[in-house]
């Protein structure tokens, strides 16, 4: 597999660009942008929660902080650092730059495993032409560069929010599952779920990756090629790593709950934490504007119907989980990408950091989705939303010449773009499997 030319210089340049922007983060005021920082990921709210804890008060007192107590422990002391007497999040941004680098390297490693698995599968199917396309294009390198150079990733890194840490945990879970390292996969999945709740649906693709391994063509293609195929050519589900994953997930969950209990000793403990974090997500208590659609809907809906629509919106995500899992069972890594995109579209408090992750993972399938339709439309759409969103927010909030509909229109357009991306990518992946079947029949 040939590496991308100038890969490492481009990586270094992306990191250097971040480091150049970090000192100007306060003047850019990215931390106050609703597209970048949410009530769950805002570093300013985290600093407020840590200050409350240092003042012998519960970090969840009031309505400021709704994140994990573990983030308070890790990042809280750093937010108290002062430069020339002024509080700054400079040191946290440096940490986020390093986290972005680690995330990109893990994405690259995932891509390499996917390419090797696909090449091996295509050799068993005697599809030499497709093997050449996989060998010539380093999907892992493409995906990591997309992640590093994505403006959404850069803005999240220097914008005083904890989205890079959450994305890192999700990628750890996927990488651990692809490598069949059960403790690592369990750690990433438990931490990601603890931070933002929605990664809980990644349990299905993680289990499929541990049981079957990385993505490959459907097993019936191997049976068609060789009716007397052995276990070496047909993927057999392995329960051993799944059992290990279950045990390690229970261990990590108990350990994290123990740490939280110790950290919140003297306060209401786990019940308060669950109410102020996961309960805050499920109840959509904060209706401040963001790039999602739920804030506007629940600001307009009658309180009598609020509980019904809360259940409806959250269950809507679960309705898609099983059908997609059945149809894409042979491609669990791609299934994880689809789940992440859907949850980013329907979550209570979305941000551009969510888009940074799924757009980076999209690069892992550059070979299969090379002929995806509407790619130029999607590219222009994301640029348009990125430019219009701050303009509409300014017209509404600061200039007073617009209204909430102006800003909500950009959020609705953003949701439509993500819908088109999911539908088109899934249909193109299924079409790729049909092309494999057709070439196998004509071979």
C-alpha positions as CSV (number, residue, x, y, z in Angstrom):
1,X,0.0,0.0,0.0
2,X,1.6,3.2,-1.2
3,X,1.6,6.1,1.3
4,X,0.3,9.6,0.3
5,X,3.1,11.8,-0.9
6,X,4.0,14.6,1.6
7,X,1.8,12.9,4.3
8,X,3.9,13.7,7.3
9,X,4.7,17.3,6.1
10,X,1.0,17.9,5.8
11,X,0.4,16.5,9.3
12,X,3.1,18.7,10.8
13,X,1.7,21.7,8.9
14,X,-1.8,21.0,10.2
15,X,-0.6,20.9,13.8
16,X,1.5,24.0,13.3
17,X,-1.5,25.9,11.9
18,X,-3.4,25.0,15.1
19,X,-0.6,26.2,17.3
20,X,-0.5,29.5,15.4
21,X,-4.3,30.0,16.0
22,X,-4.3,29.0,19.7
23,X,-2.9,32.4,21.0
24,X,-5.7,34.2,19.1
25,X,-8.5,31.9,20.3
26,X,-9.8,34.5,22.8
27,X,-9.9,37.3,20.3
28,X,-11.7,35.1,17.8
29,X,-14.3,34.4,20.4
30,X,-14.9,30.9,19.1
31,X,-15.7,29.6,22.6
32,X,-18.9,31.7,22.6
33,X,-20.1,30.5,19.2
34,X,-23.2,28.2,19.4
35,X,-21.9,26.2,16.5
36,X,-18.7,25.4,18.3
37,X,-19.4,25.1,22.1
38,X,-22.5,23.6,23.5
39,X,-23.7,23.5,27.2
40,X,-22.1,20.0,27.3
41,X,-18.7,20.8,25.7
42,X,-18.1,24.5,26.7
43,X,-14.7,24.9,28.4
44,X,-15.9,28.1,30.0
45,X,-18.7,26.1,31.7
46,X,-16.1,23.5,32.8
47,X,-14.0,26.3,34.4
48,X,-17.1,27.5,36.2
49,X,-17.9,24.0,37.5
50,X,-14.3,23.6,38.7
51,X,-14.5,26.9,40.5
52,X,-17.6,25.8,42.3
53,X,-15.9,22.6,43.3
54,X,-13.0,24.5,44.7
55,X,-15.4,26.7,46.6
56,X,-16.8,23.6,48.4
57,X,-20.0,23.7,46.3
58,X,-21.3,21.0,44.0
59,X,-20.0,21.5,40.4
60,X,-23.6,21.0,39.3
61,X,-25.0,23.8,41.4
62,X,-27.1,26.1,39.3
63,X,-27.3,25.4,35.6
64,X,-23.8,26.1,34.3
65,X,-21.9,22.8,34.1
66,X,-23.4,19.6,32.6
67,X,-20.3,17.6,31.7
68,X,-18.4,14.7,33.2
69,X,-16.7,15.0,36.7
70,X,-13.7,13.3,35.1
71,X,-13.2,16.2,32.7
72,X,-13.3,18.5,35.7
73,X,-10.5,16.5,37.3
74,X,-8.4,16.4,34.1
75,X,-8.9,19.8,32.6
76,X,-10.2,21.9,35.6
77,X,-6.8,22.7,37.1
78,X,-5.5,23.8,33.7
79,X,-8.3,26.2,33.2
80,X,-7.2,28.1,36.4
81,X,-3.8,28.9,34.9
82,X,-3.3,32.6,34.3
83,X,-1.2,34.5,31.9
84,X,-0.5,38.2,32.8
85,X,-3.3,38.1,35.3
86,X,-6.0,37.1,32.8
87,X,-7.7,33.6,32.8
88,X,-7.0,31.7,29.6
89,X,-7.6,28.3,28.1
90,X,-4.3,28.4,26.2
91,X,-3.0,25.3,27.9
92,X,-6.1,23.3,27.3
93,X,-5.9,24.2,23.6
94,X,-2.4,22.8,23.5
95,X,-3.7,19.5,24.9
96,X,-6.5,19.4,22.3
97,X,-3.9,19.8,19.5
98,X,-2.1,16.7,20.8
99,X,-5.4,14.9,21.1
100,X,-6.3,15.8,17.5
101,X,-3.0,14.3,16.4
102,X,-3.6,11.1,18.3
103,X,-7.1,10.8,16.8
104,X,-5.8,11.3,13.3
105,X,-3.2,8.6,13.8
106,X,-5.8,6.2,15.1
107,X,-8.0,6.9,12.1
108,X,-5.0,6.2,9.8
109,X,-4.4,2.9,11.6
110,X,-8.1,2.0,11.2
111,X,-7.9,2.8,7.5
112,X,-4.8,0.6,7.0
113,X,-6.6,-2.3,8.7
114,X,-9.6,-1.8,6.4
115,X,-7.5,-1.7,3.3
116,X,-5.6,-4.8,4.2
117,X,-8.8,-6.7,5.0
118,X,-10.4,-5.6,1.7
119,X,-7.4,-6.6,-0.3
120,X,-7.3,-10.0,1.3
121,X,-11.1,-10.5,0.6
122,X,-10.8,-9.4,-3.0
123,X,-7.9,-11.8,-3.6
124,X,-10.0,-14.6,-2.3
125,X,-12.7,-13.5,-4.9
126,X,-10.1,-13.1,-7.7
127,X,-11.1,-9.5,-8.4
128,X,-7.6,-8.2,-9.3
129,X,-8.8,-4.9,-10.8
130,X,-10.4,-3.7,-7.6
131,X,-7.3,-4.8,-5.6
132,X,-5.2,-2.3,-7.6
133,X,-7.5,0.6,-6.7
134,X,-7.3,-0.3,-3.0
135,X,-3.5,-0.6,-3.1
136,X,-3.0,2.7,-5.0
137,X,-5.1,4.8,-2.6
138,X,-4.2,5.0,1.1
139,X,-7.7,5.4,2.7
140,X,-6.2,5.7,6.2
141,X,-3.9,8.5,5.1
142,X,-6.7,10.3,3.3
143,X,-9.1,10.0,6.3
144,X,-6.5,11.3,8.7
145,X,-5.6,14.3,6.5
146,X,-9.3,15.1,6.1
147,X,-9.7,15.0,9.9
148,X,-6.7,17.2,10.5
149,X,-7.4,19.8,7.8
150,X,-11.2,19.9,8.2
151,X,-12.1,23.5,9.3
152,X,-14.6,22.0,11.7
153,X,-11.8,20.1,13.5
154,X,-9.6,23.1,13.6
155,X,-12.3,25.3,15.0
156,X,-13.2,22.7,17.6
157,X,-9.6,22.4,18.6
158,X,-8.9,26.1,19.2
159,X,-12.5,27.0,20.2
160,X,-12.4,26.2,23.9
161,X,-14.6,23.1,23.8
162,X,-14.1,19.4,24.8
163,X,-15.3,17.9,21.5
164,X,-11.8,16.7,20.6
165,X,-11.7,14.6,23.8
166,X,-15.1,13.0,23.0
167,X,-14.1,12.3,19.4
168,X,-10.9,10.7,20.6
169,X,-12.7,8.3,22.8
170,X,-15.0,7.3,20.0
171,X,-12.1,6.6,17.7
172,X,-10.3,4.6,20.5
173,X,-13.4,2.4,20.7
174,X,-13.5,1.8,16.9
175,X,-9.7,1.2,16.7
176,X,-9.8,-1.2,19.7
177,X,-12.6,-3.1,18.1
178,X,-10.9,-3.3,14.6
179,X,-7.7,-4.5,16.3
180,X,-9.8,-6.9,18.5
181,X,-8.2,-5.4,21.7
182,X,-11.2,-5.8,24.0
183,X,-9.9,-3.7,27.0
184,X,-9.2,-0.8,24.7
185,X,-12.5,-1.0,22.8
186,X,-14.4,-1.3,26.1
187,X,-12.5,1.7,27.6
188,X,-13.2,3.9,24.6
189,X,-16.9,2.9,24.4
190,X,-17.5,3.4,28.1
191,X,-15.8,6.8,28.2
192,X,-17.5,8.0,25.1
193,X,-20.9,7.0,26.4
194,X,-20.2,8.6,29.8
195,X,-19.2,11.9,28.1
196,X,-22.1,12.3,25.7
197,X,-24.5,9.3,26.0
198,X,-25.2,8.9,22.3
199,X,-22.1,6.7,21.6
200,X,-24.0,4.0,23.4
201,X,-25.5,2.9,20.0
202,X,-21.9,2.1,18.9
203,X,-22.2,-1.1,21.0
204,X,-23.5,-2.9,17.9
205,X,-20.7,-2.1,15.4
206,X,-18.1,-2.6,18.2
207,X,-19.5,-6.1,18.9
208,X,-19.6,-6.9,15.1
209,X,-16.0,-5.7,14.7
210,X,-14.9,-7.8,17.6
211,X,-16.8,-10.8,16.4
212,X,-16.3,-10.6,12.6
213,X,-13.3,-8.3,12.2
214,X,-13.0,-5.3,9.8
215,X,-15.3,-4.7,6.9
216,X,-15.4,-7.2,4.1
217,X,-17.8,-8.2,1.2
218,X,-20.9,-10.3,2.1
219,X,-20.1,-13.9,3.0
220,X,-22.5,-15.2,0.3
221,X,-20.0,-13.9,-2.3
222,X,-17.4,-16.3,-1.0
223,X,-19.9,-19.2,-1.0
224,X,-20.7,-18.4,-4.6
225,X,-17.1,-18.3,-5.5
226,X,-16.3,-21.5,-3.7
227,X,-19.3,-23.6,-2.5
228,X,-16.9,-25.8,-0.4
229,X,-15.4,-22.7,1.3
230,X,-13.7,-23.2,4.6
231,X,-13.7,-21.2,7.8
232,X,-10.6,-19.3,6.6
233,X,-12.5,-17.7,3.7
234,X,-15.9,-17.2,5.4
235,X,-16.1,-15.0,8.4
236,X,-17.3,-16.8,11.4
237,X,-18.5,-14.8,14.5
238,X,-16.0,-15.2,17.3
239,X,-17.6,-14.9,20.8
240,X,-14.4,-14.9,22.7
241,X,-13.4,-11.2,22.2
242,X,-17.1,-10.2,22.7
243,X,-17.1,-11.9,26.1
244,X,-13.9,-10.2,27.0
245,X,-15.3,-6.9,25.8
246,X,-18.4,-7.4,28.1
247,X,-16.3,-8.1,31.1
248,X,-14.0,-5.2,30.5
249,X,-16.9,-2.8,29.9
250,X,-18.3,-3.8,33.2
251,X,-15.0,-3.3,34.9
252,X,-14.4,0.1,33.3
253,X,-18.0,1.2,34.1
254,X,-17.6,0.2,37.8
255,X,-14.2,1.9,38.0
256,X,-15.5,5.2,36.5
257,X,-18.6,5.2,38.8
258,X,-16.2,4.7,41.7
259,X,-14.1,7.6,40.7
260,X,-17.1,9.8,40.2
261,X,-18.4,8.8,43.7
262,X,-15.1,9.8,45.2
263,X,-15.0,13.1,43.3
264,X,-18.6,14.0,44.3
265,X,-18.3,12.8,47.9
266,X,-20.1,15.2,50.2
267,X,-22.6,16.1,47.5
268,X,-25.6,14.3,46.0
269,X,-23.3,11.8,44.3
270,X,-24.1,9.7,41.3
271,X,-27.8,10.6,41.2
272,X,-27.0,14.3,40.8
273,X,-24.4,13.6,38.2
274,X,-26.8,11.5,36.1
275,X,-29.5,14.0,36.4
276,X,-27.3,17.0,35.4
277,X,-25.5,15.1,32.5
278,X,-27.5,12.4,30.9
279,X,-30.8,13.7,32.2
280,X,-29.9,17.1,30.8
281,X,-29.3,15.6,27.4
282,X,-32.5,13.5,27.4
283,X,-34.8,16.3,28.7
284,X,-33.3,19.1,26.4
285,X,-33.5,21.6,29.2
286,X,-31.3,24.2,27.6
287,X,-33.0,25.8,24.6
288,X,-30.2,28.2,23.7
289,X,-29.7,28.3,19.9
290,X,-27.4,25.7,18.3
291,X,-26.9,24.2,14.8
292,X,-29.5,21.5,15.6
293,X,-33.2,21.6,15.2
294,X,-34.5,20.4,18.7
295,X,-34.0,23.8,20.4
296,X,-36.3,25.6,18.1
297,X,-38.9,22.8,18.1
298,X,-39.1,22.6,21.9
299,X,-39.1,26.3,22.3
300,X,-42.4,26.3,20.2
301,X,-44.1,23.2,21.4
302,X,-46.7,23.2,24.2
303,X,-45.5,21.9,27.5
304,X,-48.4,19.4,27.5
305,X,-46.8,17.6,24.5
306,X,-43.2,18.0,25.5
307,X,-42.8,14.6,27.1
308,X,-44.3,12.9,24.0
309,X,-42.0,14.6,21.6
310,X,-39.0,14.0,23.8
311,X,-39.6,10.3,23.6
312,X,-40.4,10.5,19.9
313,X,-37.1,12.3,18.9
314,X,-34.9,10.1,21.1
315,X,-36.6,6.8,20.0
316,X,-36.2,7.9,16.4
317,X,-32.5,7.2,16.6
318,X,-33.1,3.8,18.0
319,X,-35.6,2.9,15.3
320,X,-32.8,3.2,12.7
321,X,-30.3,1.1,14.7
322,X,-31.6,-2.5,14.1
323,X,-32.5,-2.2,10.3
324,X,-29.1,-0.6,9.5
325,X,-27.3,-3.3,11.6
326,X,-29.0,-6.1,9.7
327,X,-28.3,-4.6,6.3
328,X,-24.7,-3.5,7.0
329,X,-23.7,-6.4,9.3
330,X,-20.7,-7.3,7.0
331,X,-19.4,-3.7,7.2
332,X,-19.4,-2.8,10.9
333,X,-16.9,0.1,10.6
334,X,-19.1,1.8,8.0
335,X,-22.0,1.0,10.2
336,X,-20.3,3.0,13.0
337,X,-19.8,5.9,10.7
338,X,-23.5,5.9,9.8
339,X,-24.5,5.7,13.5
340,X,-22.3,8.6,14.4
341,X,-23.7,10.7,11.5
342,X,-27.3,10.0,12.5
343,X,-26.7,10.7,16.2
344,X,-24.9,14.0,15.2
345,X,-28.0,15.0,13.3
346,X,-30.6,14.2,15.9
347,X,-28.7,14.8,19.2
348,X,-29.9,17.5,21.6
349,X,-26.8,19.7,21.6
350,X,-24.9,19.2,18.3
351,X,-21.7,21.1,17.3
352,X,-19.3,21.2,14.4
353,X,-17.1,18.9,16.4
354,X,-19.5,16.1,15.7
355,X,-19.3,16.8,12.0
356,X,-15.5,16.8,12.2
357,X,-15.5,13.2,13.4
358,X,-17.9,11.7,10.9
359,X,-16.4,13.6,7.9
360,X,-13.0,12.2,8.9
361,X,-14.4,8.7,9.2
362,X,-16.0,9.1,5.8
363,X,-12.5,9.2,4.2
364,X,-12.0,5.6,5.3
365,X,-14.3,4.5,2.6
366,X,-12.9,6.7,-0.2
367,X,-12.4,3.6,-2.4
368,X,-16.0,2.3,-2.0
369,X,-17.6,5.7,-2.2
370,X,-15.4,7.1,-5.0
371,X,-18.4,7.5,-7.3
372,X,-20.8,8.9,-4.8
373,X,-23.4,11.3,-6.2
374,X,-24.1,14.8,-4.8
375,X,-20.5,15.0,-3.4
376,X,-20.1,18.5,-4.9
377,X,-23.5,19.5,-3.7
378,X,-22.6,18.3,-0.2
379,X,-19.3,20.1,-0.3
380,X,-20.9,23.4,-1.3
381,X,-23.7,22.9,1.2
382,X,-21.3,22.5,4.1
383,X,-19.4,25.6,3.1
384,X,-22.7,27.5,2.7
385,X,-24.0,26.5,6.1
386,X,-20.6,27.3,7.7
387,X,-20.7,30.9,6.3
388,X,-24.4,31.6,6.7
389,X,-24.8,30.3,10.3
390,X,-22.7,33.0,12.0
391,X,-24.2,35.7,9.7
392,X,-27.8,34.7,10.6
393,X,-26.9,34.5,14.3
394,X,-25.4,38.0,14.2
395,X,-28.5,39.4,12.4
396,X,-30.8,37.8,15.0
397,X,-29.0,38.3,18.3
398,X,-26.8,41.3,17.9
399,X,-28.2,43.5,15.1
400,X,-31.9,42.7,15.7
401,X,-32.7,42.9,12.0
402,X,-33.6,39.2,11.9
403,X,-35.4,36.6,14.0
404,X,-35.0,33.0,15.1
405,X,-36.3,31.7,11.8
406,X,-33.2,33.1,10.1
407,X,-30.8,31.0,12.3
408,X,-33.1,28.0,12.4
409,X,-33.1,27.9,8.6
410,X,-29.4,27.2,8.6
411,X,-29.8,24.5,11.1
412,X,-32.5,22.9,9.1
413,X,-30.4,23.1,6.0
414,X,-27.5,21.5,7.9
415,X,-29.8,18.6,9.0
416,X,-30.9,18.1,5.4
417,X,-27.2,17.9,4.3
418,X,-26.5,15.2,6.8
419,X,-29.6,13.3,5.7
420,X,-28.4,13.4,2.1
421,X,-25.0,12.3,3.2
422,X,-26.3,9.3,5.1
423,X,-28.7,8.2,2.4
424,X,-26.3,8.6,-0.4
425,X,-23.3,6.9,1.3
426,X,-25.4,3.9,2.4
427,X,-26.9,3.5,-1.0
428,X,-23.5,3.8,-2.7
429,X,-22.0,1.2,-0.3
430,X,-24.8,-1.2,-1.0
431,X,-24.3,-0.5,-4.7
432,X,-20.6,-1.3,-4.3
433,X,-21.5,-4.7,-3.0
434,X,-23.8,-5.3,-6.0
435,X,-20.9,-4.4,-8.3
436,X,-18.8,-7.0,-6.6
437,X,-21.5,-9.6,-7.1
438,X,-21.9,-8.6,-10.7
439,X,-18.2,-8.9,-11.4
440,X,-18.1,-12.2,-9.6
441,X,-20.8,-13.6,-11.8
442,X,-19.1,-12.3,-15.0
443,X,-15.7,-13.5,-14.0
